[in-house]
Amino acid sequence: MNILIASTVIAVAGIAAAPAAQAGELWRATGFEQPESVLADAAHNRIVVSNIAGDPGAADGNGYLSLLSMDGKVIARHWVDGMDAPKGMAISGGRLYAADITKVRVVDLASGRLVETIDVPGSVFLNDMTQDSAGKVYVSDMLADTIYRIDGDKPELFVKDALLASPNGVFADGDRLIVASWGKGINKADFSTAEPGGLLSVDLVTKTITPLPGAQNFADLDGVIAIGGTIYATAYMTGTLYSYKPGGKPEAVVQFKPGSADIGTDGKATIYVPLMGEGEVAALGID
């Protein structure tokens, strides 16, 4: 998510007591300004970090992107400026897409230039992004129960349904989108919910929404990724990183302070966690 709410405690029921995977911290990079999302740029052997640097919903021009090496060294603190409150990101066709309130910013990866701004008509609070194997990009609208799809520079409504329950994290996994739901009955003032969220699947062809069994109503979820057959998701309010495998239940793997947001991965055995409240990015090695 995008607004740090201190001292928030959420009662979590049905969470397995023992973690399915062990995670050790590999490194931690500091000095960011509300880092909301972390994305591995494999083609250039680096990591991109989005910095909100202010009000997550304000078009204030303060937002920017940073670059890290794969071992956590700062390459460029201000790599791309000229954004408002960038959050989730995706890479397609040599371009990086960043969700920025009601717009999507497009950056040429080779030059680091901001080359385009895509308006998303009707959007309210764009959040996380992902790309499928065909190069199409998806972006969640957390406050509108909506996911948009962008083909090149053309946005379209992909799915809008109350079942999405404030969709935050999105991750393309084969023929489906994995969605991390923040929860139902969201209060826009403090982002509390009447009912906590869970994990969903959206078929890329039929757009059918399917709740993942055993992973419902357990936390206000933020970022989500999949490594192999395991899904990892963060709960922003509590700072918990969960793992989930089909047929099981969400299991707490690592506990951070509140503020863990849109996670990224190298696709192998490393998870990158932005810690908004601390201005840090942590890299975890998953066993």
C-alpha positions, -999 to +999 in steps of 0.1 A: +000+000+000+009+036+002+000+053+035+019+042+066-005+038+095+015+033+127+005+011+156-021-008+135-028-043+146-049-067+126-062-099+141-053-127+118-071-160+119-064-193+101-026-186+095-004-216+098+020-214+128+052-227+111+066-211+080+068-233+049+100-215+038+129-200+056+141-165+045+173-148+054+182-112+048+209-108+022+213-070+022+195-038+030+197-005+011+187+028+029+180+064+021+148+061+000+117+083+003+087+061+009+099+033-014+066+016-026+077-009-052+109-028-062+114-044-096+143-064-110+155-052-145+171-085-155+182-072-190+204-045-174+213-065-142+198-039-118+169-031-096+144-002-099+128+014-068+099+037-069+098+066-044+065+083-035+083+111-016+051+128-002+014+123-003+006+090-021-024+106-038-010+141-045+002+152-080+031+171-064+059+163-088+080+149-059+081+112-070+111+095-087+128+062-095+161+050-081+185+023-093+203-003-073+228-030-082+217-066-077+238-066-045+221-035-031+245-008-040+230+026-051+237+033-087+215+064-090+194+078-062+174+100-087+174+080-119+141+093-133+124+124-119+093+142-129+067+119-114+041+124-087+037+093-065+050+063-084+040+029-071+040-005-089+061-011-120+063-034-150+087-039-179+076-046-215+093-041-248+123-023-234+101+002-215+094+005-179+058+014-169+051+030-135+017+035-119+013+072-109-021+079-093-043+082-124-015+079-150+011+055-161+046+068-167+067+052-194+105+052-192+129+041-219+151+016-200+182+021-221+184+059-217+165+064-185+143+091-201+107+096-193+092+092-228+055+091-223+026+096-199-005+075-204-037+088-190-061+061-177-096+076-179-118+068-150-090+056-127-089+066-091-058+052-074-035+031-096-013+008-076+006-023-087+017-034-122+028-066-140+034-078-175+023-111-192+042-133-216+027-114-246+040-081-233+007-067-222+008-047-190-018-048-162-023-022-135-046-024-104-069+004-093-072-002-056-100+022-049-122+012-078-121-027-077-106-025-112-077-039-132-067-022-165-047-036-193-023-016-214-012-028-249+017-005-259+002+028-249-035+020-251-052+015-217-085-006-216-107-019-188-097-055-182-119-064-153-141-045-128-157-065-100-165-062-063-149-096-059-115-080-064-121-063-030-096-034-034-070-051-056-035-041-048-007-065-058-009-081-093+015-107-108+012-124-142+017-161-137+012-181-169-024-179-181-036-160-150-031-129-129-025-135-092-042-106-072-035-096-037-067-081-023-066-054+004-101-062+016-137-053+015-153-021+029-122+000+026-121+032+045-104+058+023-095+079+053-072+054+070-073+024+046-088+001+073-113-025+061-145-041+072-131-075+061-095-083+054-083-094+019-069-125+004-054-140-027-073-143-060-067-156-095-080-139-127-080-159-159-063-138-186-087-151-213-121-156-196-114-129-169-130-153-144-121-144-108-113-173-085-105-170-048-075-192-040-086-219-015-075-214+021-062-179+014-092-157+021-099-130+047-066-132+064-048-098+059-049-064+041-026-075+013-003-053-007+024-068-030+024-102-045+048-124-065+052-161-074+084-182-074+078-217-087+047-230-071+048-207-041+030-173-039+044-146-016+024-116-004+030-087+020+005-073+045+013-036+047-004-029+080+015-055+100+046-058+079+042-095+075+055-115+045+034-146+038+039-176+017+011-197+002+010-230-017-021-246-033-038-268-008-023-251+022-028-219+041-009-186+042+021-189+064+041-160+080+077-161+067+092-128+078+080-100+101+090-065+093+077-032+107+044-020+092+050-006+057+061-036+035+047-028+001+049-040-036+076-068-035+097-079-065+118-109-073+147-121-095+124-151-104+148-175-087+153-174-049+154-137-040+126-114-029+130-076-027+108-059-001+103-021+000+099-009+035+080+024+032+081+036+067+118+030+071+129+043+037+147+010+030+148-020+006+155-054+020+166-084-001+156-119+012+171-152+002+144-179+001+153-215+010 
